[in-house]
Amino acid sequence: MPSTSWSDLLEQAEAEGFSGKLIDQGTYTATVEQTNTGTTQNGKAQAGIMWRLDDDGGPFARATVWDNIVLTPDNPKAMKVFFSKWAAMGVTTDDFKSLPEGASALPMLADKVAGVRCKIKVSHREWNGEKKMNVFPQKVVTDSPAVAPSAAVPPAANPLADV
């Protein structure tokens, strides 16, 4: 691997929206640019959603924020948040009813929301002594075209693809 200075690497990251700072609390328009699925340290299934903020000329233009949506069947309040986040990204109750049982459906959900553009609410919280961001999708934005994701997730066999 050719040697690259940390300054050059930081400059590249900054061109992609990295600021090294927490995004201010507030509501932003953003696009799902990348998704992944896996498990938490506690073994719960989760989907990771990477949001790219719109280029609105503000201090956080094109910044990225991540949200992890965790499947916690033994906690009704957590499941309310789980379903609320997916619904805000356009996943319907009928979509959920058409999925296979359990965590195996998470990649299908993640594929379904790739490229979705939403209003998202960013807030701050304390976790393990550090300030962290919470991201909560609010609603799908349909009044203007979405910015094409730069690293689209390849589509998988997905019963939701034609929904």
N, C-alpha and C positions, 0 to 999 in steps of 0.2 A: 504494500500500500504506500503510495507516495506521501511524503511528509507534508502536512498542511498545518499552518499556525493556528492556535486557538483563536486569535483575532480574526483570521479569515473565516473560520468555522462559525464564530459568533456573528460575523457580518452576513453570512449566508442565512443563518437562522433568523436574524432580524429582518432580512428581506422577505421572509415567509411569515412574519408577524410576531416573532419572539421578542418579548420585552424584558423578561426576567422579573416582572412585577405582577401582582395580582390585578386582575381586571377590576375596575371599579364596579361596585354594586349598581345594578340597574337593569333595564330591559334593552336587548340588542336584537338585531336581525342576523341570523346565521344559517349556514348550510351544513348538513351532515356531510363531512368530507371523507371520513373513514370510520369503519366499525370493526370490532373484533369481539370474540366471545371467549370465555374461559371460566375460571373459578376464583373465588376470593380465598384469602388465607384460611378462612373457616370452612372451605369446601363448598360454598354456595355458588350456584351457577350465576354468571353475570354477563351482560353485554356492555362493551365499552363504546361510547359514542364520541367521536371527535367533531366538535363544531368549529367552523371557520367563520369568524365575524365578518360582516360585509365591510367593504372598503368605503366607509362613509367620510373619510378624511379626518376622523377623530384620532385620539391618541392610541386607540386599541384596534384601528383598522387592520383587518386581515389577521388578527391574533387568533390563536386557537385555545379552546378550552375543552376539557374532557369531562364526561359524565359516565359513571358506572351505574347501570340499572341492574339491581340484584334481585334474583328470584328467591323469595323467602316465604314459602308456603305456610310455615307455622306461625306467621305474624300477619294478621289481617290488616293492620295499619300499613305495614311495609308493602303488602300486596295492593292496597289502594294506591300508593305512590307508584308502584310498578306499572299498574294498568293505566294510571293517569298520564304518566310520561309517554307511554306508547300511543295512547289515544291522542295526545297533543301533537304527535308526529304523523297522525293520519291512520293509525292502525285501528280497525273497528272491532267491535265485539264479534261480528261474524268472521273476521279474519282469525281471531283467536280460536273460535269454535272449529275452524277448519284445520287447525294445526295438529300434529301428532302430540301425544302426551309428553309432559316433562321438559327437561332442559334441552333435549335434542331439537326443540323448536326455536331456540334462541338465534342460531345462525340464520334461519329463515326470516325472523323478525328484523334482524340487523340488515339483511339484504334488502328487505322491503323499504327501509327508511333511508338507505344510501342516496344522497343527493337531495333529500327533502330540505326545504327552506322554511324556517320557523322564526317566530319571536321567541326568545329565550330570556329567562330571568336569572341573573347572576346575583348571588348573595354570599356573604362570608360567614365562616364558623370557625371555632377553635377545635382542633383535633390533635391529640398528643403534644400539646404545647405549641402547635404551629397554626397560623392562620391559613385556612384552606377555602376554596371556592365551592359553592353548591351551584349546580346548573339545573334549571327546571324549564323544560319546553312549555310554552304557553299555547301556541296555535300555529297551524300551517299558514304560511304567507303565500297568497296566490295572485297578488296584484302586480307582480313584476317577475321577469324570468329569473330562475336560479342561476347562480354562478356554477359552472361545471366543476365538479370535484376534480382535483389534480391527481388523486390516487384512488380511482374508483375500485371498489371491491368487486372481483369477478362474480357474476351471477352464478348461483348454485341451483340445483334442482329445487324448485320452490313452488309449493302449491299456491302461494300468494302472488306470484309474479303477474298473473293476469287479472288481479283484483283491482 
